[in-house]
Amino acid sequence: MGFTCKSFSSLSLDPPLVSFAVARTSRTWPLMRDTSAFCVNVLAREQEDVSTAFARSGGDRFRQVSWSPGHRGTPSLDGACAWIGCDLLHEYEGGDHAIVVGRVASLRADPGREPLVFHRGRYRALARPEGPQQNRGKPDPGRAPARHLRSV
């Protein structure tokens, strides 16, 4: 069981919580809800085909995807750049969507992989950071200071 989610977000650092919204019409979410655990797989840049496959309705989405059991047996997709194992904490009404809140139980990342980005209706690449000599010591007015997740 799995689906492509475009509305995933960090919610809290203490306690570590995440949230996402899922359409009320989803046939997959009720099955996942019943397990009371889920794994958020942050797909890597080269996994556009995986994202597209999981966005389609019906069929066995895991048939052509390599994965291993993660938090409480939830699927951790091979090749992703991060895996966030969660326990279902709350589900709230959100119009035609459900707003799901999960407590982070495990967190792993592969720093060598770039994330897959979907913005304004298409996949995009992240901009490359400026060189070490450019903008050194000068704050970027359009960017908030970096915050670091702590291990859970």
Long-range contacts (C-beta under 8 A, 24 or more apart in sequence): 1-28, 1-31, 1-32, 1-35, 2-28, 2-32, 2-41, 2-54, 2-61, 2-62, 2-75, 3-28, 3-29, 3-54, 3-55, 3-61, 4-51, 4-52, 4-54, 4-55, 5-40, 6-118, 7-97, 8-40, 11-101, 13-147, 13-149, 13-150, 15-103, 16-103, 16-104, 16-107, 16-149, 16-152, 17-89, 17-101, 17-102, 17-103, 17-104, 18-84, 18-86, 18-101, 18-102, 18-104, 19-99, 19-100, 19-101, 19-102, 20-99, 20-100, 21-94, 21-97, 21-98, 21-99, 21-100, 22-97, 22-98, 22-100, 23-96, 23-97, 24-96, 24-97, 24-98, 25-96, 27-57, 29-98, 29-100, 33-88, 33-91, 35-72, 35-74, 36-87, 36-88, 37-71, 37-72, 37-73, 37-74, 37-85, 37-86, 37-87, 37-88, 37-105, 38-74, 38-85, 38-86, 38-88, 38-102, 39-70, 39-71, 39-74, 39-75, 39-76, 39-83, 39-84, 39-85, 39-86, 40-82, 40-83, 40-84, 40-86, 40-102, 41-75, 41-76, 41-77, 41-80, 41-82, 41-83, 42-80, 42-81, 42-82, 42-83, 42-84, 42-109, 42-115, 42-116, 43-77, 43-80, 43-81, 43-115, 43-116, 44-79, 44-80, 44-81, 44-110, 44-113, 44-114, 44-115, 44-116, 45-113, 45-114, 45-115, 45-116, 45-117, 45-125, 46-79, 46-116, 47-77, 47-79, 47-80, 47-116, 48-116, 48-123, 50-77, 50-79, 51-116, 51-118, 51-123, 70-106, 71-105, 71-106, 72-105, 76-108, 79-113, 80-110, 80-113, 81-109, 81-110, 81-113, 81-114, 81-115, 82-107, 82-108, 82-109, 82-110, 82-115, 83-107, 83-108, 83-109, 104-152, 105-152, 106-152, 107-149, 107-151, 107-152
